[in-house]
Amino acid sequence: MNLIKSTGTFSIFVIISRVLGYFRDVLIAIYLGSGPIADAFFVAFRIPNTFRRLFAEGSFNAAFVPSYSSELVKRKTKAKNFANDIFNFLMLGLLVLVIVIEILMPAFIYLIAPGFYEDQTKLELTTLLTRITFPFLLFISLASFFSAILNSHNKFGVAAAAPIILNIILIIIILLEKNSGDNIVIYLSYGVSFAGLIQLLFVYFFAKKYFSPYLNFKLRITNKIKNFFNKFLPGIFASGVTQINILVGTIIASFQTSAVSYLYYADRIYQINLAIAGIAIGTVILPNLSKHIKAANKKKINFIQNKSFELCLFLSLPASMALIVGAEEITSALFGYGAFDELSVSNSAKALFYFALGLPAFAIIKVFSAFLFARGNTKTPFYFSLISVLINISISIFFFKEVGFIIIPIATSISSWVNALLLFTKLNLNNNFETKNILNNKNLKITLVSIFSIYIFNLIINFSEKYLTYESEFKLFAIILLVLITIFVYISISLLTKTFKYSDIKLKY
């Protein structure tokens, strides 16, 4: 397969989804702003969506794809039986989880947004909205199961395209109910769960060619099933550490008015690059890397790992620098409308600045974790993720009263860099990925070209300052043009310096 082509296919749908997601969030910012109603909705949306990311962005793939792929090599019947057993375990487990949480929702809200208990109205609204959105967890987790089936057959487009459905449905609801006042958040919450169901049906439609389940709650606990869950459960934590850190941040931020909203909007801005630079690459390389590791093909293993790290750095480093340099201008251009006032822009931009410092680490974690997942090792990333989360919690809690919500993105970035370093150390000690694979001429070129391109980006920002103010009618157009110019400069210089070559597009892995 072609590494860049596969990543590109995945990324195109991701970009479409994230652009629509941006449009959705702009509409939310206009009609909800960053007040208590917005806080309530973002918590209600954050919880099932975090689970979605935990399932869809690595953990399930990490445990399922290698096992399912190895069974496919032996016999298709064995693969289908294994998949059906996993499906039934998931179905039953998720049903029980959703029912229990629905019953215990007030206590659940206390765990995830304890600060809301100081405002009874906000607490009651959050409880109601989360009850409505929580079935999304069931639908989207099952959708992730069928996505993993497709990924195992090297079909990545459908899974990447599925989130588009959520964004389209929520956009339609906002446009139809924009004049309904505070009730709009209730309609949006129902829209989240409905979209989850439609996504499930959409992914299943394409996956049924390869696998169609049959319900059987006489669950068989085979060695293969035990091995799957031994990998899956720690993998949830390991692959989703960035999302877990953000969830932890949401819990702590609930004690400060509007902080949940500030973090949400900042998170939305950098997620598009993370999805391409980390998630897409990690997802795409996993099936084939697993196969080459089983075959002990060292040449292919080294090739895939080196190129995936280079591609990760090539995509994440300039994006990180751009968000650091232009945090306020970008935030203002994307969300600075309607109820989202200048204070909201300023505070969200501060959060974005510190999240951006950790963006390369967020992406590297996804790629390095995939290196270990492909070797059947989910426990090591789990332990490192646990350390990362503990560091995040410690820093956030210790400094929150003094610094406020801004400590949350700072702690997230610090803990993520620690996690990335630990993962590299483990890979290095096992001779799976060495220091020379990072400190080489190619990665040095990527760094230098990134610095120069962002220098140009900063110059253009200063030159176009009057078009990027909060009041400017042209700020969105200006920032889009600015970004496109910078991308053109970056790619052009990369080609001229042979940091990136035309031949790279034909990379086979």
TAPE-V401841 format. One record per residue. N is the residue number from 0. SS is DSSP state (H for helix, E for strand, L for the rest). PHI is phi in whole degrees, 0 to 359 (NA if undefined). OMEGA is omega as a letter, one per 30 degrees, with the letter a starting at -180 (none if undefined). Layout:
# TAPE-V401841
n->[N,N]
ss->[SS,SS]
phi->[PHI,PHI]
omega->[OMEGA,OMEGA]
This chain:
# TAPE-V401841
n->[0,1,2,3,4,5,6,7,8,9,10,11,12,13,14,15,16,17,18,19,20,21,22,23,24,25,26,27,28,29,30,31,32,33,34,35,36,37,38,39,40,41,42,43,44,45,46,47,48,49,50,51,52,53,54,55,56,57,58,59,60,61,62,63,64,65,66,67,68,69,70,71,72,73,74,75,76,77,78,79,80,81,82,83,84,85,86,87,88,89,90,91,92,93,94,95,96,97,98,99,100,101,102,103,104,105,106,107,108,109,110,111,112,113,114,115,116,117,118,119,120,121,122,123,124,125,126,127,128,129,130,131,132,133,134,135,136,137,138,139,140,141,142,143,144,145,146,147,148,149,150,151,152,153,154,155,156,157,158,159,160,161,162,163,164,165,166,167,168,169,170,171,172,173,174,175,176,177,178,179,180,181,182,183,184,185,186,187,188,189,190,191,192,193,194,195,196,197,198,199,200,201,202,203,204,205,206,207,208,209,210,211,212,213,214,215,216,217,218,219,220,221,222,223,224,225,226,227,228,229,230,231,232,233,234,235,236,237,238,239,240,241,242,243,244,245,246,247,248,249,250,251,252,253,254,255,256,257,258,259,260,261,262,263,264,265,266,267,268,269,270,271,272,273,274,275,276,277,278,279,280,281,282,283,284,285,286,287,288,289,290,291,292,293,294,295,296,297,298,299,300,301,302,303,304,305,306,307,308,309,310,311,312,313,314,315,316,317,318,319,320,321,322,323,324,325,326,327,328,329,330,331,332,333,334,335,336,337,338,339,340,341,342,343,344,345,346,347,348,349,350,351,352,353,354,355,356,357,358,359,360,361,362,363,364,365,366,367,368,369,370,371,372,373,374,375,376,377,378,379,380,381,382,383,384,385,386,387,388,389,390,391,392,393,394,395,396,397,398,399,400,401,402,403,404,405,406,407,408,409,410,411,412,413,414,415,416,417,418,419,420,421,422,423,424,425,426,427,428,429,430,431,432,433,434,435,436,437,438,439,440,441,442,443,444,445,446,447,448,449,450,451,452,453,454,455,456,457,458,459,460,461,462,463,464,465,466,467,468,469,470,471,472,473,474,475,476,477,478,479,480,481,482,483,484,485,486,487,488,489,490,491,492,493,494,495,496,497,498,499,500,501,502,503,504,505,506,507,508]
ss->[L,E,H,H,H,H,H,H,H,H,H,H,H,H,H,H,H,H,H,H,H,H,H,H,H,H,H,H,H,H,H,H,L,L,L,H,H,H,H,H,H,H,H,H,H,H,H,H,H,H,H,H,H,H,H,H,H,H,H,H,H,H,H,H,H,H,H,H,H,H,H,H,H,H,L,H,H,H,H,H,H,H,H,H,H,H,H,H,H,H,H,H,H,H,H,H,H,H,H,H,H,H,H,L,H,H,H,H,H,H,H,H,L,H,H,H,H,H,L,H,H,H,H,H,H,H,H,H,H,H,H,H,H,L,H,H,H,H,H,H,H,H,H,H,H,H,H,H,H,H,H,H,L,L,L,L,H,H,H,H,H,H,H,H,H,H,H,H,H,H,H,H,H,H,H,H,H,L,L,L,H,H,H,H,H,H,H,H,H,H,H,H,H,H,H,H,H,H,H,H,H,H,H,H,H,H,H,L,L,L,L,L,L,L,L,L,L,L,L,L,L,L,H,H,H,H,H,H,H,H,H,H,H,H,H,H,H,H,H,L,H,H,H,H,H,H,H,H,H,H,H,H,H,L,L,L,L,L,H,H,H,H,H,H,H,H,H,H,H,H,H,H,H,H,H,H,H,H,H,H,H,H,H,H,H,H,H,H,H,H,H,H,H,H,L,L,L,H,H,H,H,H,H,H,H,H,H,H,H,H,H,H,H,H,H,H,H,H,H,H,H,H,H,H,H,L,H,H,H,H,H,H,H,H,H,L,L,L,L,L,L,H,H,H,H,H,H,H,H,H,H,H,H,H,H,H,H,H,H,H,H,H,H,H,H,H,H,H,H,H,H,H,H,L,L,L,L,L,H,H,H,H,H,H,H,H,H,H,H,H,H,H,H,H,H,H,H,H,H,H,H,H,H,L,L,H,H,H,H,H,H,H,H,H,H,H,H,H,H,H,H,H,H,H,H,H,H,H,H,L,L,L,L,L,H,H,H,L,L,L,H,H,H,H,H,H,H,H,H,H,H,H,H,H,H,H,H,H,H,H,H,H,H,L,H,H,H,L,L,L,L,L,L,L,H,H,H,H,H,H,H,H,H,H,H,H,H,H,H,H,H,H,H,H,H,H,L,L,L,L,L,H,H,H,H,H,L,E,L]
phi->[NA,262,300,291,297,295,297,296,301,301,291,301,293,298,298,302,298,290,295,295,296,296,300,302,289,298,298,296,298,294,265,245,67,229,274,296,293,297,303,298,294,294,293,299,279,297,296,296,291,296,298,301,293,298,285,281,254,146,296,292,304,300,273,276,302,300,293,296,296,295,291,298,298,287,197,298,298,298,296,294,296,298,298,293,298,297,302,293,298,297,303,293,298,291,300,299,300,297,297,297,295,301,291,260,304,304,292,297,296,299,287,264,213,299,295,290,293,281,231,299,297,297,298,296,294,297,299,298,295,291,301,288,277,297,302,308,302,299,297,285,292,293,298,294,300,293,296,296,302,296,300,297,262,60,250,256,295,298,299,289,279,306,299,303,300,303,295,297,297,292,298,300,298,299,294,282,247,298,260,271,70,293,294,300,291,291,299,297,295,298,298,299,293,298,297,300,297,296,299,301,296,297,292,299,305,273,282,297,300,257,200,229,281,232,288,204,270,276,290,259,258,273,298,296,293,301,297,300,290,297,271,292,298,291,295,303,290,293,286,256,300,298,292,295,299,292,297,302,299,297,300,290,294,298,277,238,303,71,297,302,293,303,293,298,294,296,300,297,289,275,296,298,288,300,299,274,284,241,295,299,296,301,291,291,282,303,301,287,297,301,297,291,293,297,276,57,272,298,299,292,301,297,298,299,295,297,291,291,292,300,295,301,293,301,270,273,295,295,297,301,298,296,291,292,291,244,305,289,297,292,298,296,293,276,235,283,218,57,287,273,278,297,296,298,299,300,290,294,294,299,297,299,305,282,297,298,299,260,305,301,294,304,289,298,303,300,287,297,298,298,301,281,301,297,267,77,255,254,287,298,302,299,298,294,295,299,299,300,295,297,297,301,298,299,296,298,293,295,254,300,299,279,258,87,299,295,293,294,295,298,295,298,292,299,295,290,295,298,299,299,294,296,298,297,302,297,299,294,296,271,60,268,199,262,302,296,286,257,271,230,298,298,289,295,300,302,296,293,295,298,300,296,297,286,298,297,304,294,299,293,301,296,290,258,308,294,271,246,290,301,280,296,282,253,297,292,301,297,290,296,298,298,295,297,299,295,298,299,299,298,292,298,295,299,290,296,270,61,293,228,245,302,295,297,297,264,304,256,227]
omega->[a,a,a,l,l,l,l,l,l,a,a,l,l,a,l,l,a,l,l,l,l,l,l,a,l,l,l,l,a,a,l,a,a,a,a,l,l,l,a,a,a,l,l,l,a,a,l,l,l,l,l,l,l,l,a,a,l,a,a,l,a,a,a,a,l,a,a,l,l,l,l,l,a,a,a,a,l,l,l,l,l,a,a,l,l,l,a,l,l,a,a,a,a,l,l,a,a,a,a,a,l,a,a,a,l,l,l,l,l,l,a,l,a,l,a,l,l,l,a,l,l,l,a,l,l,l,l,a,l,l,a,a,a,l,l,l,l,a,a,l,l,l,l,l,a,l,l,l,a,l,l,l,l,l,a,a,a,a,l,a,a,a,l,a,l,a,l,a,a,l,l,a,a,a,a,a,a,a,a,l,a,a,a,a,l,l,l,a,l,l,l,a,l,l,l,l,a,l,l,a,a,a,l,l,a,a,a,l,a,a,l,a,l,a,l,a,l,a,l,l,l,l,l,l,l,l,l,a,l,l,a,a,l,l,l,a,a,a,a,a,l,l,l,l,l,l,l,l,l,l,a,a,a,l,l,a,l,a,l,l,l,a,a,a,l,l,a,a,a,a,a,l,l,a,a,a,a,a,a,a,l,a,a,a,a,a,a,l,l,a,a,l,l,l,a,l,a,l,l,l,a,a,a,a,a,a,l,l,l,a,l,l,a,a,a,a,l,l,l,a,a,a,l,a,a,a,a,a,a,l,l,a,a,a,a,a,l,a,l,a,a,l,l,l,a,a,l,l,l,l,l,a,a,l,a,l,a,a,l,l,l,a,a,l,l,a,l,l,l,l,a,l,a,l,l,a,l,a,l,l,l,a,l,l,l,l,a,a,l,l,l,a,a,a,a,a,a,a,a,a,a,a,a,a,a,l,a,l,l,a,l,a,l,a,l,l,l,l,l,l,l,l,l,a,l,l,a,a,l,a,l,l,a,l,a,l,l,a,l,a,a,a,l,l,l,a,a,l,l,a,a,a,l,l,l,l,a,l,a,l,l,a,a,a,a,l,a,l,a,a,a,l,a,a,l,l,a,a,l,l,l,l,l,l,a,l,l,l,a,a,a,l,l,l,a,a,a,l,l,a,l,a,l,l,a,a,l,l,none]
